[in-house]
Amino acid sequence: MKPIAILLTATALSACSTGGDQPKEAQAPLHSRMLVLDTHLDTPLHFERAGWNFADRHSLADDMAQLDIPRMKDGNLDGGFFAIYTEQGPLTAKGYADALAFARDRSDLIDRTIAANSDAIAPALIAADALRLNKEGKLIAFKSMENSYPLGEDLSLLQEFYDKGLRLAGPVHSKDNQFADSATGEGRWKGLSPLGKQWVAEMNRLGIVIDASHSSDAAFDQILALSKYPILLSHSSLRSAFDHPRNLDEGRLKALAAKGGAMCISTIFMSPMNMSPARGELFGKYERIGSLSPAEQADLNRQWRDLDKTEALWAADFEDYMTMVLRAIEVGGVDHICFGADWDGGGGLPGIEDISALPKVTERLKDAGYSDADIEKMWSGNILRVLAAQGK
């Protein structure tokens, strides 16, 4: 670990978990005294919705979103990585151009939304920013990229997005692309493509954390071997909890830990995904919710909630989730576990349906015997350590 990483971790633990010398803070619930981050927030898809405001309180009874500023405060989610997600398209010049235009727009949308709510939340670029903003009472907005497909074959575009604040990115999503094989792809490259290996080097050069969630096992292995710096999995589950290619096996979790990285535990793929034709149709609408009118959005929410009553998306709940979390900690160690539930991207389970439930996770970790310092490592310290350990 670099000296700056040690300093940041120590500072985070002393500044955010103990409440310092302020008696009132020391008496507050444990979770509210910690710096809490999530590494994968898909909420930007809601930012362009007509009639939807990030600053307003929403509820699952009447809205699809699982995260907004009031509920961030309810669950003491101090911030995280807001994702530029781009759907996988054709590996053609037009496909790349369309995706790049979309990703640029989504990046700008994140910036505008954060700026419009600057009284409550502010952008962060380095680990020290998170500590500073938390001390100032501000929520924290890092920026990430889920799927590097929009870069096409031009790696110089990584510099553009870095300059726009990008600090975490994954090479691939649900299908193989020009950089890597997806965990749910066909295995075109048997891991990383030649361009994907160059992508790793450029990520390291710029100091952008590599996110291996969605990468195939072979791609994960090659990323781990090639990267000069620790990596994250921003939203992944354990394969021992449910055997799915999107999930990480315990051997690879140990390998990740040995290289200083961390796995941020998700709530997805802990069971088969019940993607019935009805749910698939609703998912298609959800992914384009920004183009729907307020009335269409309300109708989508009603249909989704009605379907939940007869066809649950996942056959798992909070108890199953915590069993997996505790196993992941046992395998990887407290220095290599973090959280990325996939809020607004398919995450959430009965008992942990939106971010207001996060204090329950802390309570269970405390009941399991983990110290306050170790719990805060998992909520934020490990993320900040990996971020600070990059080349810049």
VOLUMFI-57867 format. One record per residue: residue in one letter; z, x negated, y of N, C-alpha, C in turn. Coordinates in steps of 0.2 Angstrom, whole numbers, padded with zeros to 4 digits, always signed. Layout:
// residues N
aZXYZXYZXY ...
This chain:
// residues 392
m+0000-0004-0006+0000+0000+0000+0000-0004+0006 k-0004-0003+0011-0004-0006+0017+0002-0005+0021 p+0004-0010+0026+0010-0009+0030+0010-0003+0034 i+0004-0001+0037+0004+0005+0041+0005+0011+0037 a+0003+0011+0030+0004+0017+0026+0011+0018+0024 i+0015+0012+0023+0022+0012+0022+0025+0015+0028 l+0023+0013+0034+0027+0015+0040+0026+0022+0041 l+0019+0025+0040+0018+0032+0041+0022+0036+0036 t+0022+0034+0030+0026+0038+0025+0033+0038+0027 a+0036+0033+0029+0043+0033+0031+0044+0037+0037 t+0040+0036+0042+0040+0040+0048+0040+0048+0047 a+0035+0049+0042+0034+0057+0041+0041+0059+0038 l+0044+0055+0033+0050+0058+0029+0056+0058+0034 s+0056+0053+0038+0062+0054+0043+0061+0059+0048 a+0055+0059+0051+0054+0064+0057+0054+0071+0055 c+0051+0072+0049+0049+0079+0047+0054+0083+0042 s+0057+0079+0038+0060+0082+0032+0068+0083+0034 t+0071+0078+0038+0078+0079+0039+0080+0082+0045 g+0075+0084+0049+0077+0087+0056+0081+0082+0060 g+0081+0076+0059+0084+0071+0064+0091+0072+0065 d+0093+0072+0071+0100+0073+0073+0101+0080+0076 q+0097+0084+0074+0098+0091+0077+0101+0096+0072 p+0107+0098+0073+0110+0102+0068+0107+0108+0066 k+0104+0112+0071+0101+0118+0070+0095+0117+0065 e+0091+0112+0066+0085+0110+0062+0088+0109+0055 a+0093+0105+0054+0096+0103+0048+0098+0109+0044 q+0100+0114+0047+0102+0120+0044+0096+0125+0042 a+0090+0123+0044+0085+0128+0043+0083+0127+0036 p+0079+0132+0033+0077+0131+0026+0073+0125+0025 l+0074+0122+0019+0071+0116+0017+0063+0115+0019 h+0060+0121+0017+0052+0120+0017+0050+0120+0025 s+0054+0123+0029+0052+0123+0036+0054+0117+0040 r+0058+0112+0036+0059+0106+0039+0054+0101+0037 m+0050+0102+0033+0045+0098+0030+0038+0098+0034 l+0034+0092+0034+0028+0092+0036+0023+0095+0030 v+0020+0100+0031+0016+0103+0025+0009+0104+0027 l+0005+0101+0023-0002+0100+0023-0006+0103+0017 d-0012+0106+0018-0016+0108+0013-0023+0104+0014 t-0026+0101+0008-0032+0097+0009-0038+0101+0008 h-0038+0108+0007-0045+0111+0007-0044+0118+0009 l-0046+0120+0015-0045+0126+0019-0053+0129+0020 d-0055+0134+0017-0061+0137+0017-0061+0142+0023 t-0056+0142+0027-0056+0148+0032-0061+0147+0037 p-0065+0142+0039-0070+0142+0044-0076+0147+0042 l-0076+0149+0036-0081+0155+0035-0079+0161+0039 h-0073+0162+0040-0071+0168+0044-0071+0167+0052 f-0072+0161+0054-0072+0159+0061-0078+0163+0065 e-0084+0164+0061-0089+0167+0064-0090+0174+0064 r-0085+0177+0061-0085+0185+0059-0084+0189+0066 a-0088+0194+0067-0087+0198+0073-0081+0202+0072 g-0077+0201+0078-0071+0205+0078-0065+0202+0075 w-0066+0196+0072-0060+0192+0069-0058+0187+0073 n-0051+0186+0074-0048+0181+0078-0043+0177+0074 f-0044+0170+0074-0040+0166+0070-0033+0166+0073 a-0032+0168+0079-0025+0169+0082-0021+0175+0080 d-0025+0180+0077-0022+0187+0076-0019+0186+0069 r-0014+0191+0068-0011+0191+0061-0015+0196+0057 h-0017+0194+0051-0021+0198+0046-0016+0199+0040 s-0018+0204+0036-0014+0205+0030-0019+0206+0024 l-0017+0205+0018-0022+0205+0013-0024+0213+0011 a-0020+0217+0014-0021+0224+0013-0027+0226+0017 d-0028+0223+0022-0034+0225+0027-0039+0220+0028 d-0038+0214+0026-0043+0209+0027-0043+0204+0022 m-0049+0200+0021-0051+0196+0016-0047+0189+0017 a-0046+0187+0023-0043+0180+0025-0036+0179+0022 q-0035+0173+0020-0028+0172+0017-0025+0167+0022 l-0028+0166+0028-0025+0161+0032-0027+0162+0039 d-0022+0162+0044-0023+0163+0051-0017+0160+0054 i-0017+0159+0061-0012+0155+0064-0005+0158+0063 p-0004+0165+0064+0003+0168+0062+0005+0166+0055 r+0001+0167+0050+0003+0166+0043+0004+0159+0042 m+0001+0154+0045+0002+0147+0045+0009+0146+0047 k+0012+0149+0052+0019+0148+0054+0023+0152+0049 d+0021+0158+0046+0025+0161+0041+0027+0156+0035 g+0022+0153+0033+0022+0149+0027+0024+0142+0028 n+0025+0140+0035+0026+0133+0037+0020+0129+0035 l+0014+0131+0035+0008+0127+0033+0007+0124+0040 d+0008+0117+0041+0008+0114+0047+0000+0112+0049 g-0004+0112+0044-0011+0111+0045-0014+0109+0039 g-0020+0106+0039-0024+0103+0034-0031+0102+0036 f-0035+0102+0030-0042+0100+0031-0047+0106+0031 f-0050+0108+0037-0054+0113+0037-0061+0111+0035 a-0064+0115+0030-0070+0113+0027-0076+0115+0030 i-0081+0110+0030-0088+0112+0031-0091+0112+0024 y-0091+0119+0022-0094+0120+0015-0101+0122+0016 t-0106+0119+0012-0113+0121+0012-0115+0122+0005 e-0118+0128+0005-0120+0130-0002-0126+0125-0004 q-0126+0124-0011-0131+0120-0014-0138+0123-0014 g-0143+0119-0011-0150+0122-0011-0154+0117-0014 p-0161+0118-0013-0166+0114-0017-0166+0107-0014 l-0167+0102-0018-0167+0095-0016-0174+0093-0013 t-0176+0096-0008-0182+0095-0004-0181+0094+0003 a-0186+0092+0006-0185+0090+0014-0183+0096+0018 k-0186+0102+0016-0184+0108+0019-0177+0110+0018 g-0175+0109+0011-0168+0111+0009-0163+0107+0013 y-0164+0100+0013-0160+0096+0017-0159+0098+0024 a-0165+0099+0027-0165+0101+0035-0161+0107+0036 d-0162+0112+0032-0159+0119+0033-0151+0118+0032 a-0149+0114+0027-0142+0112+0026-0139+0108+0031 l-0143+0104+0034-0140+0099+0039-0139+0104+0046 a-0144+0108+0047-0143+0113+0053-0137+0117+0052 f-0136+0119+0046-0130+0124+0044-0123+0120+0045 a-0123+0114+0042-0117+0110+0043-0115+0108+0050 r-0120+0106+0054-0119+0104+0061-0116+0110+0064 d-0119+0116+0063-0116+0122+0066-0109+0124+0064 r-0108+0123+0057-0101+0124+0055-0096+0119+0058 s-0098+0113+0058-0094+0108+0062-0092+0110+0069 d-0097+0112+0072-0096+0114+0079-0092+0120+0080 l-0093+0125+0075-0089+0131+0075-0081+0130+0074 i-0080+0125+0069-0073+0123+0068-0070+0120+0075 d-0074+0116+0078-0072+0113+0085-0070+0118+0090 r-0075+0123+0091-0074+0128+0096-0068+0132+0094 t-0067+0134+0088-0061+0138+0086-0055+0135+0087 i-0054+0128+0085-0048+0125+0087-0047+0124+0094 a-0052+0123+0098-0052+0122+0105-0049+0129+0109 a-0052+0134+0106-0050+0141+0109-0043+0143+0107 n-0040+0139+0103-0033+0140+0101-0028+0134+0102 s-0030+0130+0107-0027+0124+0109-0020+0124+0110 d-0017+0130+0112-0010+0131+0113-0006+0130+0107 a-0010+0132+0101-0006+0132+0095-0008+0127+0090 i-0014+0124+0090-0017+0119+0085-0022+0114+0089 a-0022+0108+0086-0026+0103+0089-0029+0099+0083 p-0035+0096+0085-0038+0091+0080-0034+0085+0079 a-0035+0082+0073-0032+0076+0071-0037+0072+0068 l-0037+0065+0069-0042+0060+0066-0039+0055+0061 i-0032+0054+0063-0029+0049+0059-0022+0051+0057 a-0019+0048+0052-0012+0050+0050-0007+0051+0055 a-0007+0046+0060-0003+0046+0065-0003+0052+0070 d-0009+0055+0070-0011+0061+0074-0007+0067+0071 a-0006+0067+0065-0003+0073+0061+0005+0073+0063 l+0007+0067+0063+0014+0066+0064+0016+0068+0072 r+0011+0065+0076+0012+0067+0083+0012+0074+0085 l+0007+0077+0082+0006+0085+0083+0011+0089+0081 n+0014+0087+0075+0019+0090+0072+0026+0090+0076 k+0027+0084+0079+0032+0082+0083+0032+0087+0090 e+0025+0088+0092+0024+0092+0098+0024+0099+0097 g+0025+0101+0090+0025+0108+0089+0018+0111+0088 k+0013+0107+0087+0006+0110+0086+0004+0110+0079 l+0000+0114+0077-0003+0114+0070-0008+0109+0070 i-0010+0107+0064-0014+0101+0063-0021+0103+0060 a-0027+0101+0063-0033+0102+0061-0037+0096+0059 f-0037+0094+0053-0042+0089+0051-0048+0092+0049 k-0054+0088+0048-0060+0091+0046-0063+0088+0040 s-0065+0092+0035-0068+0089+0029-0075+0092+0027 m-0078+0089+0023-0085+0092+0021-0085+0093+0013 e-0086+0099+0011-0087+0101+0004-0094+0101+0002 n-0097+0096-0001-0104+0095-0003-0107+0091+0002 s-0109+0085+0001-0113+0081+0005-0120+0082+0005 y-0122+0087+0002-0129+0089+0001-0133+0089+0008 p-0130+0092+0014-0133+0092+0020-0135+0085+0023 l-0133+0080+0020-0135+0073+0022-0142+0071+0020 g-0144+0075+0015-0151+0073+0013-0151+0066+0010 e-0156+0062+0011-0156+0055+0009-0155+0050+0015 d-0152+0053+0020-0151+0049+0026-0143+0048+0027 l-0141+0042+0024-0133+0041+0025-0131+0039+0032 s-0136+0038+0036-0133+0037+0043-0130+0043+0046 l-0132+0049+0043-0129+0055+0046-0121+0055+0045 l-0119+0051+0040-0111+0051+0039-0108+0049+0046 q-0111+0044+0049-0109+0041+0055-0108+0047+0060 e-0113+0051+0061-0113+0057+0065-0107+0062+0064 f-0106+0063+0057-0101+0068+0056-0094+0064+0057 y-0094+0058+0055-0088+0054+0057-0086+0055+0064 d-0091+0054+0069-0090+0054+0076-0088+0061+0078 k-0090+0066+0074-0087+0073+0075-0081+0075+0072 g-0077+0070+0069-0071+0071+0066-0070+0071+0059 l-0075+0070+0055-0075+0071+0048-0071+0065+0045 r-0066+0067+0041-0061+0062+0038-0060+0063+0030 l-0064+0068+0027-0063+0069+0020-0070+0072+0018 a-0073+0069+0013-0079+0072+0010-0080+0071+0003 g-0083+0076+0000-0085+0075-0007-0092+0075-0008 p-0095+0072-0013-0102+0071-0014-0106+0077-0016 v-0102+0082-0020-0106+0087-0023-0102+0093-0024 h-0105+0099-0025-0102+0105-0026-0103+0108-0033 s-0106+0114-0034-0107+0117-0041-0113+0115-0045 k-0118+0111-0042-0124+0109-0045-0125+0102-0044 d-0128+0099-0048-0130+0092-0047-0134+0091-0041 n-0133+0086-0037-0137+0085-0031-0140+0078-0030 q-0142+0076-0024-0145+0069-0024-0140+0063-0024 f-0134+0065-0024-0128+0060-0024-0125+0059-0031 a-0124+0065-0034-0120+0065-0040-0121+0071-0045 d-0118+0070-0051-0118+0076-0055-0111+0080-0054 s-0112+0087-0054-0107+0091-0053-0103+0092-0059 a-0097+0094-0059-0093+0096-0065-0096+0101-0069 t-0100+0106-0065-0103+0112-0068-0110+0111-0068 g-0113+0105-0067-0120+0104-0067-0123+0102-0074 e-0129+0099-0074-0132+0098-0080-0132+0090-0082 g-0129+0086-0078-0128+0079-0079-0135+0075-0078 r-0138+0076-0073-0144+0073-0071-0144+0065-0071 w-0138+0063-0068-0138+0056-0066-0133+0052-0071 k-0129+0056-0075-0124+0053-0079-0119+0050-0075 g-0117+0053-0069-0112+0051-0064-0115+0051-0057 l-0115+0045-0054-0118+0045-0047-0125+0043-0048 s-0129+0045-0043-0136+0042-0042-0135+0036-0039 p-0141+0032-0039-0141+0026-0035-0139+0027-0027 l-0142+0033-0025-0140+0035-0018-0132+0036-0017 g-0130+0039-0023-0123+0041-0023-0118+0035-0022 k-0120+0030-0026-0116+0023-0025-0117+0020-0018 q-0122+0021-0015-0123+0019-0008-0118+0023-0004 w-0118+0030-0005-0114+0035-0002-0106+0032-0002 v-0104+0030-0008-0097+0028-0009-0096+0022-0004 a-0101+0017-0004-0100+0011+0000-0100+0013+0008 e-0104+0018+0010-0104+0020+0017-0097+0024+0019 m-0095+0028+0014-0089+0032+0015-0083+0026+0016 n-0083+0021+0012-0078+0016+0013-0079+0012+0019 r-0085+0011+0021-0086+0007+0028-0083+0011+0034 l-0085+0018+0034-0083+0022+0039-0075+0023+0039 g-0072+0023+0033-0065+0025+0033-0064+0033+0032 i-0069+0036+0029-0068+0043+0027-0066+0043+0020 v-0061+0047+0019-0058+0048+0012-0063+0051+0007 i-0064+0049+0001-0068+0052-0004-0064+0057-0008 d-0067+0063-0008-0065+0069-0012-0068+0070-0018 a-0065+0069-0024-0069+0069-0030-0068+0076-0034 s-0065+0081-0030-0066+0088-0033-0073+0090-0034 h-0074+0093-0039-0081+0096-0041-0086+0090-0044 s-0084+0084-0044-0088+0079-0047-0087+0079-0055 s-0092+0077-0058-0092+0077-0065-0087+0071-0067 d-0085+0071-0074-0080+0066-0076-0083+0059-0075 a-0090+0059-0077-0093+0052-0076-0093+0050-0069 a-0095+0055-0064-0095+0053-0057-0088+0051-0054 f-0083+0055-0057-0076+0053-0055-0075+0046-0057 d-0076+0044-0063-0075+0038-0066-0078+0032-0061 q-0085+0034-0060-0088+0029-0056-0086+0028-0048 i-0084+0034-0046-0081+0034-0039-0075+0030-0039 l-0070+0031-0044-0064+0027-0044-0065+0020-0045 a-0070+0018-0049-0072+0011-0050-0075+0008-0044 l-0079+0011-0040-0082+0008-0034-0079+0008-0028 s-0074+0013-0027-0071+0014-0020-0066+0009-0019 k-0066+0006-0013-0061+0000-0012-0055+0003-0010 y-0055+0010-0008-0048+0013-0006-0047+0019-0010 p-0040+0021-0010-0038+0027-0014-0042+0033-0012 i-0043+0038-0017-0047+0044-0016-0042+0050-0017 l-0044+0056-0015-0041+0062-0016-0045+0066-0020 l-0042+0071-0024-0045+0077-0026-0042+0083-0022 s-0046+0086-0018-0044+0090-0013-0042+0097-0016 h-0044+0099-0021-0043+0106-0024-0045+0106-0031 s-0040+0103-0036-0042+0103-0043-0036+0105-0047 s-0037+0108-0053-0032+0110-0057-0032+0105-0063 l-0027+0106-0068-0026+0102-0074-0030+0105-0080 r-0034+0100-0083-0038+0103-0089-0033+0105-0095 s-0027+0102-0095-0022+0103-0100-0019+0110-0099 a-0020+0113-0093-0018+0120-0091-0023+0125-0093 f-0029+0123-0092-0035+0127-0094-0041+0122-0095 d-0044+0123-0101-0050+0118-0102-0056+0120-0099 h-0057+0117-0093-0063+0119-0089-0066+0113-0086 p-0072+0111-0086-0075+0105-0083-0073+0104-0076 r-0071+0109-0072-0069+0108-0065-0063+0105-0065 n-0059+0105-0070-0052+0103-0070-0051+0095-0072 l-0046+0092-0070-0045+0085-0071-0041+0084-0078 d-0043+0080-0082-0039+0079-0088-0033+0074-0086 e-0028+0074-0091-0022+0070-0089-0023+0062-0089 g-0028+0060-0093-0030+0053-0093-0033+0051-0087 r-0037+0055-0084-0040+0053-0077-0035+0054-0072 l-0030+0058-0072-0025+0059-0067-0021+0052-0067 k-0019+0050-0073-0016+0043-0073-0020+0038-0070 a-0027+0038-0072-0031+0033-0069-0031+0033-0061 l-0031+0039-0059-0031+0041-0051-0025+0038-0048 a-0019+0039-0051-0013+0037-0049-0013+0029-0049 a-0016+0026-0054-0015+0019-0055-0019+0015-0049 k-0024+0019-0046-0028+0017-0041-0026+0019-0034 g-0020+0022-0034-0016+0024-0027-0019+0031-0025 g-0023+0034-0028-0025+0041-0026-0020+0047-0027 a-0023+0053-0026-0018+0059-0027-0023+0065-0028 m-0020+0069-0032-0023+0075-0034-0019+0081-0031 c-0023+0085-0027-0020+0090-0024-0021+0097-0028 i-0016+0100-0030-0016+0105-0035-0019+0112-0032 s-0024+0114-0036-0027+0121-0034-0024+0126-0038 t-0026+0132-0036-0024+0138-0040-0030+0141-0044 i-0036+0138-0043-0042+0140-0046-0043+0137-0053 f-0046+0141-0058-0048+0139-0064-0042+0137-0069 m-0037+0141-0068-0031+0141-0073-0033+0146-0078 s-0038+0149-0078-0040+0154-0083-0048+0155-0082 p-0051+0158-0087-0058+0160-0086-0059+0164-0079 m-0064+0163-0075-0065+0167-0069-0069+0173-0071 n-0066+0179-0069-0069+0185-0071-0074+0187-0066 m-0080+0184-0067-0086+0185-0063-0090+0190-0066 s-0088+0196-0065-0092+0202-0068-0098+0203-0063 p-0103+0207-0065-0108+0208-0060-0105+0211-0054 a-0100+0216-0054-0097+0219-0048-0094+0213-0044 r-0090+0209-0047-0087+0204-0043-0092+0199-0040 g-0097+0197-0044-0103+0193-0042-0106+0195-0035 e-0107+0202-0035-0111+0205-0030-0106+0204-0023 l-0100+0206-0024-0095+0205-0019-0094+0198-0016 f-0094+0193-0021-0094+0186-0019-0100+0184-0015 g-0105+0187-0017-0111+0185-0013-0111+0188-0005 k-0108+0194-0005-0107+0196+0002-0101+0192+0006 y-0096+0190+0002-0090+0187+0005-0093+0180+0008 e-0097+0177+0004-0099+0170+0007-0103+0171+0013 r-0106+0177+0014-0110+0178+0021-0106+0183+0025 i-0099+0183+0025-0096+0188+0028-0097+0187+0036 g-0098+0181+0038-0099+0180+0045-0105+0184+0048 s-0110+0186+0044-0116+0190+0046-0115+0198+0046 l-0109+0200+0043-0107+0207+0042-0104+0210+0049 s-0106+0216+0050-0102+0220+0055-0095+0221+0054 p-0091+0222+0058-0084+0224+0057-0083+0230+0052 a-0087+0235+0052-0087+0240+0047-0089+0238+0040 e-0094+0233+0040-0096+0231+0034-0091+0226+0031 q-0087+0222+0035-0082+0218+0033-0076+0222+0030 a-0074+0228+0033-0069+0232+0031-0071+0235+0024 d-0077+0237+0023-0079+0240+0017-0079+0235+0011 l-0081+0229+0013-0081+0223+0008-0074+0222+0006 n-0069+0222+0010-0062+0221+0009-0059+0227+0004 r-0061+0233+0006-0059+0239+0002-0062+0238-0005 q-0068+0237-0006-0071+0236-0012-0068+0230-0016 w-0066+0225-0013-0063+0219-0017-0056+0221-0019 r-0052+0224-0015-0046+0226-0017-0046+0232-0022 d-0051+0236-0022-0051+0241-0027-0053+0238-0034 l-0057+0233-0034-0059+0229-0040-0053+0225-0043 d-0049+0223-0038-0043+0219-0040-0039+0223-0045 k-0039+0230-0044-0034+0234-0048-0037+0235-0055 t-0043+0234-0056-0046+0235-0063-0048+0229-0066 e-0050+0224-0062-0053+0217-0064-0051+0212-0060 a-0045+0209-0063-0042+0203-0059-0047+0197-0059 l-0047+0193-0054-0052+0188-0054-0049+0182-0059 w-0043+0181-0059-0040+0176-0063-0034+0179-0067 a-0034+0176-0074-0028+0179-0078-0023+0174-0078 a-0020+0172-0072-0014+0168-0071-0010+0170-0065 d-0004+0168-0065+0000+0170-0059+0004+0164-0057 f+0009+0165-0052+0013+0160-0049+0017+0156-0054 e+0019+0159-0060+0023+0156-0065+0019+0151-0068 d+0013+0153-0070+0008+0148-0073+0006+0142-0069 y+0005+0144-0062+0004+0139-0057+0009+0133-0057 m+0016+0136-0057+0021+0131-0056+0022+0127-0063 t+0020+0130-0068+0021+0126-0075+0016+0120-0074 m+0010+0122-0072+0004+0117-0071+0007+0111-0066 v+0009+0113-0060+0011+0109-0055+0016+0104-0058 l+0021+0106-0061+0027+0102-0064+0024+0097-0069 r+0019+0100-0073+0016+0095-0078+0012+0090-0074 a+0008+0091-0069+0005+0087-0065+0009+0081-0062 i+0015+0083-0060+0020+0079-0057+0022+0074-0063 e+0024+0077-0068+0026+0073-0074+0021+0067-0076 v+0015+0069-0076+0009+0065-0078+0008+0060-0072 g+0007+0062-0066+0004+0058-0061+0010+0055-0057 g+0016+0057-0057+0021+0055-0053+0021+0058-0046 v+0027+0058-0043+0028+0061-0036+0024+0058-0031 d+0021+0051-0032+0017+0048-0027+0010+0050-0027 h+0008+0054-0032+0001+0055-0033-0001+0062-0034 i+0003+0067-0031+0002+0074-0031+0002+0077-0024 c-0002+0081-0023-0002+0085-0016-0005+0092-0018 f-0006+0096-0012-0008+0103-0013-0014+0104-0009 g-0019+0108-0013-0025+0111-0010-0027+0117-0014 a-0024+0123-0012-0024+0129-0016-0031+0132-0016 d-0036+0130-0012-0042+0133-0011-0042+0140-0008 w-0037+0140-0002-0037+0146+0002-0043+0148+0005 d-0045+0154+0004-0051+0157+0007-0057+0155+0003 g-0056+0152-0002-0062+0150-0006-0062+0152-0014 g-0058+0157-0015-0057+0159-0022-0050+0158-0024 g-0046+0154-0021-0039+0153-0023-0034+0159-0022 g-0028+0158-0024-0023+0163-0024-0022+0167-0030 l-0016+0168-0032-0014+0171-0038-0009+0176-0037 p-0008+0181-0041-0002+0185-0040+0005+0181-0040 g+0008+0182-0034+0014+0178-0033+0013+0173-0028 i+0007+0171-0027+0005+0166-0022-0002+0168-0020 e-0002+0173-0016-0008+0176-0014-0011+0174-0007 d-0006+0172-0003-0009+0168+0003-0003+0163+0005 i-0004+0160+0011+0000+0154+0013+0007+0156+0014 s+0008+0162+0015+0015+0164+0017+0020+0163+0011 a+0017+0162+0005+0021+0161-0001+0023+0154-0002 l+0020+0149+0002+0021+0142+0001+0029+0140+0000 p+0033+0143+0004+0040+0141+0003+0043+0142-0004 k+0040+0146-0008+0042+0147-0015+0040+0141-0019 v+0035+0138-0018+0033+0131-0021+0039+0126-0020 t+0041+0125-0014+0046+0121-0012+0053+0122-0016 e+0054+0129-0016+0060+0131-0019+0060+0129-0027 r+0054+0130-0030+0054+0128-0037+0054+0121-0038 l+0051+0117-0034+0052+0110-0034+0059+0107-0034 k+0062+0110-0029+0069+0109-0028+0074+0110-0034 d+0072+0116-0037+0076+0119-0043+0074+0114-0049 a+0068+0111-0049+0067+0107-0054+0070+0100-0054 g+0073+0099-0048+0077+0092-0047+0074+0087-0043 y+0068+0089-0040+0065+0084-0035+0069+0083-0029 s+0069+0077-0026+0073+0076-0020+0068+0079-0014 d+0072+0080-0008+0068+0082-0002+0063+0077+0000 a+0064+0071-0001+0059+0066+0001+0053+0066-0004 d+0054+0067-0010+0049+0067-0015+0045+0074-0014 i+0048+0079-0012+0044+0085-0011+0040+0084-0005 e+0042+0081+0000+0038+0080+0006+0033+0075+0005 k+0034+0071+0001+0028+0066-0001+0022+0071-0004 m+0024+0075-0008+0019+0080-0011+0016+0084-0006 w+0019+0087-0001+0017+0091+0004+0012+0088+0009 s+0014+0081+0010+0010+0078+0016+0010+0071+0015 g+0016+0068+0013+0016+0060+0013+0011+0057+0009 n+0009+0059+0003+0004+0056-0001-0003+0057+0003 i-0004+0063+0006-0011+0064+0009-0011+0059+0015 l-0006+0058+0019-0006+0054+0025-0007+0046+0023 r-0004+0045+0017-0004+0038+0015-0011+0036+0013 v-0014+0041+0009-0021+0039+0007-0026+0039+0013 l-0025+0043+0018-0029+0043+0024-0028+0037+0028 a-0022+0034+0028-0020+0028+0032-0022+0022+0028 a-0023+0023+0022-0025+0017+0018-0033+0015+0018 q-0037+0019+0021-0044+0018+0022-0045+0012+0026 g-0051+0010+0026-0052+0003+0029-0052+0003+0037 k-0050+0009+0040-0050+0009+0047-0043+0011+0049 
